[in-house]
């Protein structure tokens, strides 16, 4: 793709990849913060698959939503 793409297409592809990397790093940072040391940053980055990270992030989001509705939230 890089050999036949125009410079604009190549730049667009690299921008898209940069955005995806930013999203991944943000998700890993959030995951490790809310796991309170149970999962290290390195482990989340290198060992967990993308699917596992997504499932953990969805679980954390659901828990935060349900705790926010509770009169006595337990964060």
DSSP file (Angstrom, degrees, kcal/mol; ACC not computed):
  #  RESIDUE AA STRUCTURE BP1 BP2  ACC     N-H-->O    O-->H-N    N-H-->O    O-->H-N    TCO  KAPPA ALPHA  PHI   PSI    X-CA   Y-CA   Z-CA
    1    1 A X     >        0   0    0      0, 0.0     4,-1.4     0, 0.0     3,-0.1   0.000 360.0 360.0 360.0 -36.2    0.0    0.0    0.0
    2    2 A X  T  4  +     0   0    0      1,-0.2     8,-0.1     2,-0.2     7,-0.0   0.828 360.0  55.1 -69.5 -29.4    2.8    2.4    0.7
    3    3 A X  T  4 S+     0   0    0      1,-0.2    -1,-0.2     3,-0.0     0, 0.0   0.839 118.4  30.6 -72.7 -32.6    4.4    1.9   -2.7
    4    4 A X  T  4 S+     0   0    0     -3,-0.1    -1,-0.2     2,-0.1    -2,-0.2   0.535  97.5 101.6-106.6  -5.9    1.4    2.7   -4.7
    5    5 A X  S  < S-     0   0    0     -4,-1.4     2,-0.1     1,-0.1    -3,-0.0  -0.442  72.9-114.9 -80.5 151.8   -0.3    5.3   -2.5
    6    6 A X     >  -     0   0    0     -2,-0.1     4,-2.5     1,-0.1     5,-0.2  -0.416  33.5-105.6 -74.6 159.6   -0.2    9.0   -3.0
    7    7 A X  H  > S+     0   0    0      1,-0.2     4,-2.4     2,-0.2     5,-0.2   0.855 122.8  53.5 -55.4 -35.0    1.6   11.1   -0.3
    8    8 A X  H  > S+     0   0    0      2,-0.2     4,-2.3     1,-0.2    -1,-0.2   0.913 109.2  47.2 -66.8 -41.8   -1.8   12.2    0.9
    9    9 A X  H  > S+     0   0    0      2,-0.2     4,-2.3     1,-0.2    -2,-0.2   0.896 112.5  50.0 -65.8 -40.2   -3.1    8.7    1.3
   10   10 A X  H  X S+     0   0    0     -4,-2.5     4,-2.3     2,-0.2    -2,-0.2   0.928 111.7  47.7 -64.0 -44.8    0.1    7.7    3.1
   11   11 A X  H  X S+     0   0    0     -4,-2.4     4,-2.2    -5,-0.2    -2,-0.2   0.895 111.2  51.5 -62.8 -40.2   -0.2   10.6    5.5
   12   12 A X  H  X S+     0   0    0     -4,-2.3     4,-2.2     2,-0.2    -1,-0.2   0.897 109.5  50.3 -62.4 -41.4   -3.9    9.8    6.1
   13   13 A X  H  X S+     0   0    0     -4,-2.3     4,-2.3     1,-0.2    -2,-0.2   0.916 111.4  47.5 -64.8 -43.8   -3.0    6.2    6.9
   14   14 A X  H  X S+     0   0    0     -4,-2.3     4,-2.3     2,-0.2    -1,-0.2   0.866 110.6  52.3 -66.8 -35.4   -0.3    7.3    9.4
   15   15 A X  H  X S+     0   0    0     -4,-2.2     4,-2.2     2,-0.2    -1,-0.2   0.908 109.4  49.7 -64.9 -41.6   -2.7    9.7   11.0
   16   16 A X  H  X S+     0   0    0     -4,-2.2     4,-2.1     2,-0.2    -2,-0.2   0.915 111.5  48.6 -62.9 -43.1   -5.2    7.0   11.4
   17   17 A X  H  X S+     0   0    0     -4,-2.3     4,-2.3     1,-0.2    -2,-0.2   0.895 109.8  52.2 -63.9 -39.8   -2.6    4.7   13.0
   18   18 A X  H  X S+     0   0    0     -4,-2.3     4,-2.1     1,-0.2    -1,-0.2   0.904 109.3  49.7 -62.8 -41.6   -1.5    7.5   15.3
   19   19 A X  H  X S+     0   0    0     -4,-2.2     4,-2.1     2,-0.2    -1,-0.2   0.894 110.3  50.5 -63.3 -40.8   -5.1    8.0   16.4
   20   20 A X  H  X S+     0   0    0     -4,-2.1     4,-2.3     2,-0.2    -2,-0.2   0.894 109.5  50.8 -65.3 -39.9   -5.5    4.3   17.1
   21   21 A X  H  X S+     0   0    0     -4,-2.3     4,-2.7     2,-0.2     5,-0.2   0.907 108.7  52.1 -63.5 -41.9   -2.3    4.2   19.1
   22   22 A X  H  X S+     0   0    0     -4,-2.1     4,-2.4     1,-0.2    -2,-0.2   0.910 109.9  48.7 -60.8 -43.0   -3.6    7.1   21.2
   23   23 A X  H  X S+     0   0    0     -4,-2.1     4,-2.4     2,-0.2    -1,-0.2   0.912 111.4  49.9 -63.5 -42.9   -6.8    5.3   21.9
   24   24 A X  H  X S+     0   0    0     -4,-2.3     4,-2.4     2,-0.2    -2,-0.2   0.934 112.3  46.6 -62.2 -46.9   -5.0    2.1   22.9
   25   25 A X  H  X S+     0   0    0     -4,-2.7     4,-2.5     1,-0.2    -1,-0.2   0.902 112.1  50.8 -64.5 -41.1   -2.7    3.9   25.3
   26   26 A X  H  X S+     0   0    0     -4,-2.4     4,-2.3    -5,-0.2    -1,-0.2   0.919 111.7  48.1 -61.1 -43.2   -5.6    5.9   26.8
   27   27 A X  H  X S+     0   0    0     -4,-2.4     4,-2.6     2,-0.2    -2,-0.2   0.902 112.1  48.6 -64.5 -41.4   -7.5    2.6   27.4
   28   28 A X  H  X S+     0   0    0     -4,-2.4     4,-2.7     2,-0.2     5,-0.2   0.900 110.7  51.1 -66.6 -40.1   -4.5    0.9   28.9
   29   29 A X  H  X S+     0   0    0     -4,-2.5     4,-1.9     2,-0.2    -2,-0.2   0.929 113.0  45.2 -62.2 -45.3   -3.9    3.8   31.2
   30   30 A X  H  X S+     0   0    0     -4,-2.3     4,-2.4     2,-0.2     5,-0.2   0.916 112.9  51.6 -63.6 -43.5   -7.5    3.8   32.4
   31   31 A X  H  X S+     0   0    0     -4,-2.6     4,-1.5     1,-0.2    -2,-0.2   0.939 111.6  45.1 -60.0 -49.3   -7.5    0.1   32.8
   32   32 A X  H  <>S+     0   0    0     -4,-2.7     5,-0.9     1,-0.2     4,-0.4   0.844 111.7  54.1 -67.7 -32.0   -4.3    0.0   35.0
   33   33 A X  H ><5S+     0   0    0     -4,-1.9     3,-1.1    -5,-0.2    -1,-0.2   0.954 113.3  40.4 -64.3 -49.5   -5.6    2.9   37.1
   34   34 A X  H 3<5S+     0   0    0     -4,-2.4    -1,-0.2     1,-0.2    -2,-0.2   0.673 105.2  65.2 -78.0 -15.8   -8.9    1.3   37.9
   35   35 A X  T ><5S-     0   0    0     -4,-1.5     3,-1.9    -5,-0.2    -1,-0.2   0.554  96.7-141.7 -81.0  -6.4   -7.3   -2.2   38.4
   36   36 A X  T < 5 -     0   0    0     -3,-1.1    -3,-0.1    -4,-0.4    -2,-0.1   0.849  69.7 -40.7  51.7  44.4   -5.5   -0.7   41.4
   37   37 A X  T 3 <S+     0   0    0     -5,-0.9    -1,-0.3     2,-0.4     3,-0.1   0.347 112.4 111.2  91.3  -7.0   -2.2   -2.5   40.8
   38   38 A X  S <  S+     0   0    0     -3,-1.9     2,-0.4     1,-0.2    -2,-0.1   0.827  88.0  30.8 -69.0 -30.1   -3.8   -5.9   39.9
   39   39 A X  S    S-     0   0    0     -7,-0.2    -2,-0.4    -8,-0.1    -1,-0.2  -0.993  84.3-142.0-129.6 124.3   -2.6   -5.4   36.3
   40   40 A X     >  -     0   0    0     -2,-0.4     4,-2.6    -3,-0.1     5,-0.2  -0.402  24.7-113.2 -80.7 162.7    0.6   -3.5   35.5
   41   41 A X  H  > S+     0   0    0      1,-0.2     4,-2.3     2,-0.2     5,-0.2   0.921 118.0  50.5 -59.7 -45.5    0.9   -1.2   32.6
   42   42 A X  H  > S+     0   0    0      1,-0.2     4,-2.9     2,-0.2     5,-0.4   0.904 111.1  48.4 -61.4 -41.9    3.5   -3.5   31.0
   43   43 A X  H  >>S+     0   0    0      1,-0.2     4,-2.3     2,-0.2     5,-1.8   0.926 111.8  48.8 -64.6 -43.9    1.2   -6.5   31.4
   44   44 A X  H  <5S+     0   0    0     -4,-2.6    -1,-0.2     3,-0.2    -2,-0.2   0.876 117.6  42.2 -63.4 -36.5   -1.8   -4.7   30.0
   45   45 A X  H  <5S+     0   0    0     -4,-2.3    -2,-0.2    -5,-0.2    -1,-0.2   0.907 128.5  23.7 -76.9 -43.3    0.3   -3.6   27.0
   46   46 A X  H  <5S+     0   0    0     -4,-2.9    -3,-0.2    -5,-0.2    -2,-0.2   0.792 128.8  32.7 -98.8 -31.0    2.2   -6.7   26.2
   47   47 A X  T  <5S+     0   0    0     -4,-2.3    -3,-0.2    -5,-0.4     2,-0.2   0.875  98.4  76.6 -99.8 -43.7    0.3   -9.7   27.6
   48   48 A X  S   <S-     0   0    0     -5,-1.8     2,-0.1     1,-0.1     0, 0.0  -0.456  76.3-129.6 -72.7 139.8   -3.4   -8.8   27.3
   49   49 A X     >  -     0   0    0     -2,-0.2     4,-2.4     1,-0.1     5,-0.2  -0.349  26.9-104.8 -78.5 168.2   -5.0   -9.1   23.9
   50   50 A X  H  > S+     0   0    0      1,-0.2     4,-2.3     2,-0.2     5,-0.2   0.886 122.8  52.4 -61.1 -39.0   -7.1   -6.3   22.4
   51   51 A X  H  > S+     0   0    0      2,-0.2     4,-2.3     1,-0.2    -1,-0.2   0.899 108.9  49.0 -64.4 -41.6  -10.2   -8.3   23.1
   52   52 A X  H  > S+     0   0    0      2,-0.2     4,-2.4     1,-0.2    -2,-0.2   0.917 111.3  49.5 -65.0 -42.6   -9.3   -8.8   26.8
   53   53 A X  H  X S+     0   0    0     -4,-2.4     4,-2.5     1,-0.2    -2,-0.2   0.911 111.2  50.1 -62.4 -41.7   -8.5   -5.1   27.2
   54   54 A X  H  X S+     0   0    0     -4,-2.3     4,-2.5     2,-0.2    -2,-0.2   0.914 110.8  48.9 -62.5 -43.6  -11.8   -4.2   25.6
   55   55 A X  H  X S+     0   0    0     -4,-2.3     4,-2.3     2,-0.2    -2,-0.2   0.913 112.5  47.7 -64.2 -42.5  -13.8   -6.6   27.9
   56   56 A X  H  X S+     0   0    0     -4,-2.4     4,-2.6     2,-0.2    -2,-0.2   0.921 112.2  49.8 -64.5 -43.1  -12.0   -5.3   31.0
   57   57 A X  H  X S+     0   0    0     -4,-2.5     4,-2.4     1,-0.2    -2,-0.2   0.890 110.8  49.4 -63.8 -39.3  -12.7   -1.7   30.0
   58   58 A X  H  X S+     0   0    0     -4,-2.5     4,-2.5     2,-0.2    -1,-0.2   0.906 110.8  50.6 -64.5 -40.8  -16.4   -2.4   29.4
   59   59 A X  H  X S+     0   0    0     -4,-2.3     4,-2.5     2,-0.2    -2,-0.2   0.934 110.9  48.2 -62.0 -46.3  -16.6   -4.1   32.8
   60   60 A X  H  X S+     0   0    0     -4,-2.6     4,-2.6     1,-0.2    -2,-0.2   0.918 111.3  50.8 -60.4 -44.1  -15.0   -1.1   34.5
   61   61 A X  H  X S+     0   0    0     -4,-2.4     4,-2.2     1,-0.2    -1,-0.2   0.918 110.9  48.1 -61.1 -43.9  -17.4    1.3   32.6
   62   62 A X  H  X S+     0   0    0     -4,-2.5     4,-2.5     1,-0.2    -1,-0.2   0.911 112.0  49.7 -62.8 -42.4  -20.4   -0.7   33.7
   63   63 A X  H  X S+     0   0    0     -4,-2.5     4,-2.5     1,-0.2    -2,-0.2   0.914 110.7  49.3 -64.0 -42.6  -19.2   -0.8   37.3
   64   64 A X  H  X S+     0   0    0     -4,-2.6     4,-2.0     2,-0.2    -1,-0.2   0.895 111.5  49.9 -64.3 -39.4  -18.6    2.9   37.4
   65   65 A X  H  X S+     0   0    0     -4,-2.2     4,-1.0    -5,-0.2    -2,-0.2   0.926 113.5  44.9 -63.8 -45.0  -22.1    3.6   35.9
   66   66 A X  H  X S+     0   0    0     -4,-2.5     4,-0.6     1,-0.2     3,-0.3   0.879 113.5  50.0 -69.4 -36.5  -23.8    1.3   38.4
   67   67 A X  H >< S+     0   0    0     -4,-2.5     3,-0.7     1,-0.2    -1,-0.2   0.846 103.8  59.5 -69.3 -33.0  -21.8    2.8   41.4
   68   68 A X  H 3< S+     0   0    0     -4,-2.0    -1,-0.2     1,-0.2    -2,-0.2   0.809 105.6  49.7 -65.2 -28.5  -22.6    6.3   40.3
   69   69 A X  H 3< S+     0   0    0     -4,-1.0    -1,-0.2    -3,-0.3    -2,-0.2   0.639  92.5  97.2 -82.4 -15.6  -26.3    5.5   40.7
   70   70 A X  S X< S-     0   0    0     -3,-0.7     3,-0.5    -4,-0.6    -3,-0.0  -0.479  74.7-136.6 -76.4 142.5  -25.8    4.0   44.2
   71   71 A X  T 3  S+     0   0    0      1,-0.3     2,-0.3    -2,-0.2    -1,-0.1   0.781 105.8  36.0 -68.4 -23.5  -26.5    6.2   47.2
   72   72 A X  T 3  S-     0   0    0      2,-0.0    -1,-0.3    -5,-0.0    -3,-0.1  -0.687  88.4-161.1-126.3  77.3  -23.3    4.8   48.7
   73   73 A X    <   -     0   0    0     -3,-0.5     2,-0.6    -2,-0.3    -5,-0.1  -0.279   7.1-154.7 -64.8 144.4  -20.8    4.4   45.9
   74   74 A X              0   0    0      1,-0.1    -1,-0.1     0, 0.0    -7,-0.1  -0.811 360.0 360.0-120.1  87.0  -17.9    2.1   46.4
   75   75 A X              0   0    0     -2,-0.6    -1,-0.1    -8,-0.1    -2,-0.0   0.463 360.0 360.0 -86.1 360.0  -15.1    3.2   44.1
